[in-house]
Amino acid sequence: MTPPAESGGDALWADGWYRFARRLDSPNFGPRPAGALVDLIVVHSISLPPGVYGGDEVQRLFTNTLDWEAHPYFKSIEGMQVSAHFYIRRDGALWQFVSCDDRAWHAGPSSYRGRSNCNDDSVGIELEGLEGETFEAAQYEALAVLSSAIAQHYPVVHVAGHEHIAPGRKGDPGSGFEWAELQRSLGWADERFAFLRS
Protein backbone atom coordinates (compact mmCIF):
# COMPACT_ATOMS: atom_id res chain seq x y z
CA MET A 1 0.00 0.00 0.00
CA THR A 2 1.29 3.43 -0.93
CA PRO A 3 1.56 5.95 1.91
CA PRO A 4 -0.33 9.19 1.32
CA ALA A 5 1.63 12.15 0.01
CA GLU A 6 0.03 14.39 2.61
CA SER A 7 -2.70 13.99 5.19
CA GLY A 8 -5.04 16.66 3.81
CA GLY A 9 -6.77 14.29 1.42
CA ASP A 10 -7.44 11.55 3.95
CA ALA A 11 -11.05 12.63 4.55
CA LEU A 12 -11.76 11.90 0.89
CA TRP A 13 -10.37 8.35 0.94
CA ALA A 14 -11.01 5.05 2.69
CA ASP A 15 -8.60 2.23 1.86
CA GLY A 16 -7.99 3.66 -1.61
CA TRP A 17 -11.68 4.24 -2.36
CA TYR A 18 -12.70 7.80 -3.21
CA ARG A 19 -15.73 8.88 -1.23
CA PHE A 20 -17.40 10.75 -4.09
CA ALA A 21 -17.32 7.91 -6.62
CA ARG A 22 -19.98 5.27 -7.09
CA ARG A 23 -18.30 1.99 -6.13
CA LEU A 24 -18.60 -1.15 -8.26
CA ASP A 25 -15.92 -3.72 -7.45
CA SER A 26 -14.03 -5.33 -10.32
CA PRO A 27 -12.40 -8.74 -9.90
CA ASN A 28 -9.66 -7.61 -12.29
CA PHE A 29 -6.93 -6.24 -10.02
CA GLY A 30 -3.95 -7.29 -7.96
CA PRO A 31 -1.48 -5.97 -5.40
CA ARG A 32 0.99 -3.28 -6.31
CA PRO A 33 4.66 -4.30 -6.09
CA ALA A 34 6.32 -3.69 -2.75
CA GLY A 35 7.59 -0.12 -2.53
CA ALA A 36 5.61 1.13 -5.53
CA LEU A 37 4.88 4.86 -5.45
CA VAL A 38 1.66 5.91 -7.16
CA ASP A 39 3.07 8.90 -9.03
CA LEU A 40 1.29 8.71 -12.43
CA ILE A 41 -2.28 9.37 -13.58
CA VAL A 42 -3.14 7.75 -16.92
CA VAL A 43 -6.10 9.13 -18.89
CA HIS A 44 -7.93 6.77 -21.24
CA SER A 45 -11.09 6.83 -23.33
CA ILE A 46 -13.59 4.01 -23.81
CA SER A 47 -17.07 3.39 -25.17
CA LEU A 48 -18.87 0.14 -25.89
CA PRO A 49 -19.68 -0.40 -28.64
CA PRO A 50 -17.27 2.26 -29.93
CA GLY A 51 -19.03 5.62 -30.19
CA VAL A 52 -22.13 4.47 -28.29
CA TYR A 53 -22.74 6.22 -24.99
CA GLY A 54 -25.08 5.91 -22.04
CA GLY A 55 -25.31 2.16 -21.49
CA ASP A 56 -23.76 -0.05 -18.82
CA GLU A 57 -21.46 -2.01 -21.12
CA VAL A 58 -18.25 -0.48 -19.74
CA GLN A 59 -19.27 -1.35 -16.20
CA ARG A 60 -20.07 -4.87 -17.38
CA LEU A 61 -16.71 -5.18 -19.14
CA PHE A 62 -14.83 -4.16 -15.99
CA THR A 63 -16.82 -6.64 -13.86
CA ASN A 64 -16.61 -9.57 -16.34
CA THR A 65 -20.38 -9.59 -16.90
CA LEU A 66 -20.55 -8.26 -20.49
CA ASP A 67 -22.74 -10.34 -22.81
CA TRP A 68 -20.36 -11.14 -25.66
CA GLU A 69 -23.32 -11.96 -27.91
CA ALA A 70 -25.08 -8.60 -27.41
CA HIS A 71 -23.20 -6.79 -30.20
CA PRO A 72 -20.92 -7.95 -33.04
CA TYR A 73 -18.05 -5.78 -31.76
CA PHE A 74 -18.05 -7.59 -28.43
CA LYS A 75 -16.87 -10.79 -30.12
CA SER A 76 -13.57 -9.04 -30.92
CA ILE A 77 -12.90 -8.45 -27.20
CA GLU A 78 -14.49 -11.66 -25.87
CA GLY A 79 -12.81 -12.95 -22.74
CA MET A 80 -10.87 -9.73 -22.10
CA GLN A 81 -10.30 -9.11 -18.41
CA VAL A 82 -9.51 -5.45 -17.80
CA SER A 83 -10.29 -2.69 -15.34
CA ALA A 84 -9.56 0.91 -14.53
CA HIS A 85 -9.63 2.59 -11.17
CA PHE A 86 -12.18 5.18 -12.37
CA TYR A 87 -14.68 5.80 -15.16
CA ILE A 88 -16.19 9.22 -15.92
CA ARG A 89 -19.44 9.28 -17.89
CA ARG A 90 -20.34 11.96 -20.45
CA ASP A 91 -22.41 13.76 -17.79
CA GLY A 92 -19.53 13.73 -15.30
CA ALA A 93 -20.85 10.84 -13.19
CA LEU A 94 -17.93 9.06 -11.51
CA TRP A 95 -17.52 5.32 -10.92
CA GLN A 96 -14.69 3.47 -9.17
CA PHE A 97 -13.88 -0.21 -9.77
CA VAL A 98 -10.54 -0.80 -8.02
CA SER A 99 -9.01 0.70 -4.89
CA CYS A 100 -6.18 3.07 -5.76
CA ASP A 101 -4.09 1.17 -3.24
CA ASP A 102 -4.30 -1.79 -5.65
CA ARG A 103 -3.12 -2.39 -9.21
CA ALA A 104 -5.85 -2.10 -11.86
CA TRP A 105 -5.42 -3.65 -15.31
CA HIS A 106 -5.70 -0.61 -17.57
CA ALA A 107 -2.30 0.14 -19.12
CA GLY A 108 -1.13 -3.15 -20.61
CA PRO A 109 2.42 -3.26 -21.99
CA SER A 110 3.64 0.28 -21.29
CA SER A 111 6.58 2.48 -20.38
CA TYR A 112 6.87 6.03 -19.04
CA ARG A 113 9.29 8.03 -16.87
CA GLY A 114 11.94 5.44 -17.69
CA ARG A 115 9.84 2.70 -16.07
CA SER A 116 7.88 -0.13 -17.63
CA ASN A 117 4.64 -1.78 -16.46
CA CYS A 118 2.75 1.43 -15.72
CA ASN A 119 -0.03 -0.52 -14.02
CA ASP A 120 2.35 -0.98 -11.09
CA ASP A 121 2.43 2.67 -10.04
CA SER A 122 -0.38 4.53 -11.77
CA VAL A 123 -4.06 5.35 -11.37
CA GLY A 124 -6.10 4.71 -14.52
CA ILE A 125 -9.04 6.97 -15.36
CA GLU A 126 -11.33 6.12 -18.29
CA LEU A 127 -13.44 8.81 -19.93
CA GLU A 128 -16.58 7.75 -21.76
CA GLY A 129 -15.69 8.74 -25.28
CA LEU A 130 -14.18 7.77 -28.59
CA GLU A 131 -10.50 8.03 -29.40
CA GLY A 132 -9.88 11.26 -31.31
CA GLU A 133 -13.32 12.72 -30.59
CA THR A 134 -14.13 15.52 -28.15
CA PHE A 135 -15.16 15.24 -24.51
CA GLU A 136 -17.75 17.08 -22.42
CA ALA A 137 -17.18 19.99 -20.05
CA ALA A 138 -18.63 17.89 -17.21
CA GLN A 139 -15.96 15.27 -17.83
CA TYR A 140 -13.11 17.79 -17.66
CA GLU A 141 -14.54 19.17 -14.44
CA ALA A 142 -14.89 15.72 -12.87
CA LEU A 143 -11.43 14.71 -14.08
CA ALA A 144 -9.81 17.83 -12.61
CA VAL A 145 -11.51 17.40 -9.23
CA LEU A 146 -10.62 13.71 -9.14
CA SER A 147 -7.00 14.27 -10.23
CA SER A 148 -6.56 16.91 -7.56
CA ALA A 149 -7.96 14.56 -4.91
CA ILE A 150 -5.65 11.75 -6.07
CA ALA A 151 -2.64 14.07 -5.89
CA GLN A 152 -3.57 15.10 -2.35
CA HIS A 153 -3.44 11.48 -1.25
CA TYR A 154 -0.75 9.94 -3.49
CA PRO A 155 2.63 11.39 -4.63
CA VAL A 156 1.49 12.13 -8.20
CA VAL A 157 4.05 13.99 -10.29
CA HIS A 158 3.08 12.82 -13.80
CA VAL A 159 -0.05 12.85 -15.97
CA ALA A 160 -0.21 11.15 -19.38
CA GLY A 161 -2.58 9.55 -21.84
CA HIS A 162 -2.68 5.89 -22.76
CA GLU A 163 -1.23 7.02 -26.10
CA HIS A 164 1.87 8.37 -24.32
CA ILE A 165 2.64 5.28 -22.26
CA ALA A 166 1.93 2.80 -25.09
CA PRO A 167 2.73 4.72 -28.30
CA GLY A 168 2.01 2.85 -31.49
CA ARG A 169 -0.20 0.38 -29.62
CA LYS A 170 -2.78 2.74 -28.13
CA GLY A 171 -4.10 6.12 -29.28
CA ASP A 172 -6.51 7.18 -26.57
CA PRO A 173 -7.76 9.56 -25.46
CA GLY A 174 -6.53 11.02 -28.74
CA SER A 175 -6.49 14.34 -30.54
CA GLY A 176 -9.92 15.41 -29.28
CA PHE A 177 -8.76 15.58 -25.68
CA GLU A 178 -7.77 19.08 -24.51
CA TRP A 179 -4.70 18.59 -22.33
CA ALA A 180 -4.27 22.33 -21.96
CA GLU A 181 -7.78 22.56 -20.49
CA LEU A 182 -6.98 19.89 -17.90
CA GLN A 183 -3.67 21.54 -17.03
CA ARG A 184 -5.35 24.94 -16.69
CA SER A 185 -8.08 23.53 -14.45
CA LEU A 186 -5.53 21.85 -12.20
CA GLY A 187 -3.02 24.68 -12.18
CA TRP A 188 -0.22 22.13 -12.35
CA ALA A 189 3.26 22.87 -13.68
CA ASP A 190 4.37 21.80 -17.14
CA GLU A 191 6.69 19.22 -15.60
CA ARG A 192 3.72 17.03 -14.74
CA PHE A 193 2.74 16.96 -18.42
CA ALA A 194 6.16 16.02 -19.81
CA PHE A 195 4.80 14.72 -23.14
CA LEU A 196 3.58 18.25 -24.00
CA ARG A 197 7.20 19.38 -24.24
CA SER A 198 8.43 16.50 -26.40
Sequence and secondary structure as in RCSB ss.txt:
>XXXX:A:sequence
MTPPAESGGDALWADGWYRFARRLDSPNFGPRPAGALVDLIVVHSISLPPGVYGGDEVQRLFTNTLDWEAHPYFK
SIEGMQVSAHFYIRRDGALWQFVSCDDRAWHAGPSSYRGRSNCNDDSVGIELEGLEGETFEAAQYEALAVLSSAI
AQHYPVVHVAGHEHIAPGRKGDPGSGFEWAELQRSLGWADERFAFLRS
>XXXX:A:secstr
    S GGGGGGEETTEETTSEE   S EEE  TT    EEEEEEE SSTT  SSSHHHHHHTT   TTSSGGGG
GGTT     SEEE TT  EEE S TTEEES S S EETTEE GGGGEEEEEEES TTS   HHHHHHHHHHHHHH
HHHS   EEEEHHHHSBTTB  S TTS HHHHHHHHT  GGGGGGGG 
